[in-house]
Amino acid sequence: KESKHLEPKKTITMNRIRPYVDRALEVFLMVLMGVLVLDVLWQVATRYILNNPSAFTDELAGFLLIWVGLFGGAYATGKRQHLAIDLLPQRISPLKKPYLYLFINFVIALFALTVLIIGGFRLVYLTYTLHQTSSALEVPLALVYIVLPISGILIIYYSICEMILNIRAIANSKQTATV
């Protein structure tokens, strides 16, 4: 028998699918922003040109702003472009930075879990069981609020990806220190 070199199987890791999640979120945000722009343009046109303001555009714009804001926050987390106070990372040694970023991403994930996912699901469940609908569009508010847990899941996904990178950086720094 010939001995064949066995290559390790390529596993689907979180960081391998990250570009696809990024792209899907980018496209979705572009669509949401496009619909928001068209909605506001229609609002302006019906109000000032037709002198008969559309009844649903204000409510739709509000809902779209909520979705753009929360999905945009998840996207910014994934791109590491969210607001941050970088005073502490500037003052600590490069060897300790991965530990700090690991802690920061853990806190972000914990916040997303407790507030966005758990709190968001509770809000969705409450509005669903009470059969609450929006006044102009008559859309179930549970569909509007589902953005909370979905964006929370995305934020946790990105935080875990970053934590994996930080753990690898810590392991690499320990290997180079022992060599």
QUIUR-V646151 format. One record per residue. N is the residue number from 0. RES is the residue in one letter. PSI is psi in whole degrees, -180 to 180 (none if undefined). Layout:
n = <N;N>
res = <RES;RES>
psi = <PSI;PSI>
This chain:
n = <0;1;2;3;4;5;6;7;8;9;10;11;12;13;14;15;16;17;18;19;20;21;22;23;24;25;26;27;28;29;30;31;32;33;34;35;36;37;38;39;40;41;42;43;44;45;46;47;48;49;50;51;52;53;54;55;56;57;58;59;60;61;62;63;64;65;66;67;68;69;70;71;72;73;74;75;76;77;78;79;80;81;82;83;84;85;86;87;88;89;90;91;92;93;94;95;96;97;98;99;100;101;102;103;104;105;106;107;108;109;110;111;112;113;114;115;116;117;118;119;120;121;122;123;124;125;126;127;128;129;130;131;132;133;134;135;136;137;138;139;140;141;142;143;144;145;146;147;148;149;150;151;152;153;154;155;156;157;158;159;160;161;162;163;164;165;166;167;168;169;170;171;172;173;174;175;176;177;178>
res = <K;E;S;K;H;L;E;P;K;K;T;I;T;M;N;R;I;R;P;Y;V;D;R;A;L;E;V;F;L;M;V;L;M;G;V;L;V;L;D;V;L;W;Q;V;A;T;R;Y;I;L;N;N;P;S;A;F;T;D;E;L;A;G;F;L;L;I;W;V;G;L;F;G;G;A;Y;A;T;G;K;R;Q;H;L;A;I;D;L;L;P;Q;R;I;S;P;L;K;K;P;Y;L;Y;L;F;I;N;F;V;I;A;L;F;A;L;T;V;L;I;I;G;G;F;R;L;V;Y;L;T;Y;T;L;H;Q;T;S;S;A;L;E;V;P;L;A;L;V;Y;I;V;L;P;I;S;G;I;L;I;I;Y;Y;S;I;C;E;M;I;L;N;I;R;A;I;A;N;S;K;Q;T;A;T;V>
psi = <144;140;122;141;120;121;143;142;140;117;152;109;166;-39;-21;-33;-5;-44;-34;-40;-43;-48;-43;-42;-39;-49;-44;-43;-38;-42;-46;-44;-39;-45;-39;-44;-46;-39;-46;-38;-42;-40;-48;-44;-44;-31;-47;-27;-46;-11;31;84;139;141;-28;-15;-36;-47;-43;-41;-41;-45;-41;-37;-39;-47;-44;-42;-46;-43;-34;-37;-41;-42;-44;-36;-43;-32;3;42;12;162;138;148;114;25;-47;-46;-28;-25;-11;163;153;-27;-26;-13;-43;-35;-42;-46;-32;-46;-44;-46;-33;-44;-41;-45;-40;-42;-46;-38;-51;-44;-54;-45;-59;-51;-39;-44;-36;-42;-44;-45;-44;-48;-30;-47;-29;-2;43;135;159;155;-45;-47;-18;38;139;129;-21;-35;-32;-43;-8;-16;-29;-58;-32;-45;-34;-41;-43;-42;-42;-41;-50;-37;-41;-41;-45;-38;-38;-44;-39;-40;-40;-40;-39;-44;-41;-38;-33;-35;-42;-27;-32;-17;none>
